Amino acid sequence: MRLLLLAFAFALAAPSAWADLAVDASRLDPLQKAAFDKLLAEEVCPCDCPKSFGQCVQEGTQCKPAVWLAEWAIKGLEDGLAPDSVAEALAKEITSGFNAPQRKVTTAGFASKGSSKPKITIVEFADFECAHCRAAGPAVEELIKKHPEVKVVFKHYPLPFHAYARKAAIAAEAAGLQGKFWQMHDAIFATQDFLSDELLLGHAKALGLDAPRFAKDIADPAVAKKVDDSHAEGESLGVAATPAFFIEGRPYFLHKSLDGFELRLRMDAARATSSCR
């Protein structure tokens, strides 16, 4: 307790090392401000140059992604997010996300929604028993509505400790063979806490699927292979948890919210015109 009080006293007394920031951190309380100053000192510039994050957030900077990420971090801290959570997301986004090499992610043959002629393609690897995947759904839907240039492709990454995740993925793909992938997708997520063989068959019936064909397709090794190949590709791309998103072939690590997705879209759009000068 004494050490905690000393740390708090230090945070109150210590002046910020970043006097000429291009962002306003004045609304943060002393502990939040200390956490923000730590981010500025320890993280690197997102414009891929040998500067610290703090050096790229100075007044007059031409590194727009740095300013936007700093504003994102300030808002997250102000909203009560744990400093460690903000720091982890920011560090991953800069080093392993925004600045990662572009990777080719297979999209052909997988269900998608959004633009038929996209300027931006987002690939989601998800697990039908994952609560975080279900929670990300509304943000993805809103993103598609607000950004007609975006296409989102849904791929499978069933986690081994979820008993029905792989079966649910196979059921969704089988429904897709009858033009009802997204309807089955929505039904499964809506009932993810109660998944069973009987429930999946019940969804197929409720959606008006051809029952004999659906039964044949969920037993088809080719359908299961599609799900397994998707999982294997996710592993090769470094997916370790769900949902995992790739925006134009680069991983995305900020929070799965509309604001977070839109921030990354702005960062990508400004990539060519931003610098560390």
Buried (B, 14 or more C-beta within 10 A) or exposed (E): EEEEEEEEEEBEEEEBEBEEBBBEBEEBEBBBBBBBBEBBEEBBBBBBEEBBBBBBBBEEBBBBBBBBBBBBBBEBBBEEBEBEEBBEBBBBBBBBBBBBEEBEBEBEEBBBBBBEEBEBBBBBBBBBBBEEBBEBBEBBBBBBEEBEEBBBBBBBBBBEEBEBBBBBBBBBBBBBBBEBBBBBBBBBBEBBEEBEEEBBBEBBEEBEBEEEEBBEBBEBEEBBEBBBBBBEBBEEBEBEEBBBBBBBBBBBBBBBBBEBBBBBBEBBEBBEEBBBE
